[in-house]
């Protein structure tokens, strides 16, 4: 089972605890997506993404570990490019 990290704004914590992480429809791609980062053994690599987003966004960010079964189909690609 693959493990990923999902970053979210601290203000969304209550909603995520209540109903879970929900896919959001992105107008540019026309479908619902959840952006995740693969969890690695390297602490620096895992948390560098959060530091960069926090620096860009300025919001308090939290991380949730997400496990996806191996049989689940996923799209892979860079955040701002075709998947």
Secondary structure, 3 states (H helix, E strand, C coil): CEEEEEEEEHHHHHHHHHHCCCCEEECCCCEEECCCEECCCCHHHHHHHHHHHHHHHCCCEEEEEEEECCCCCCCCCCCCCCC
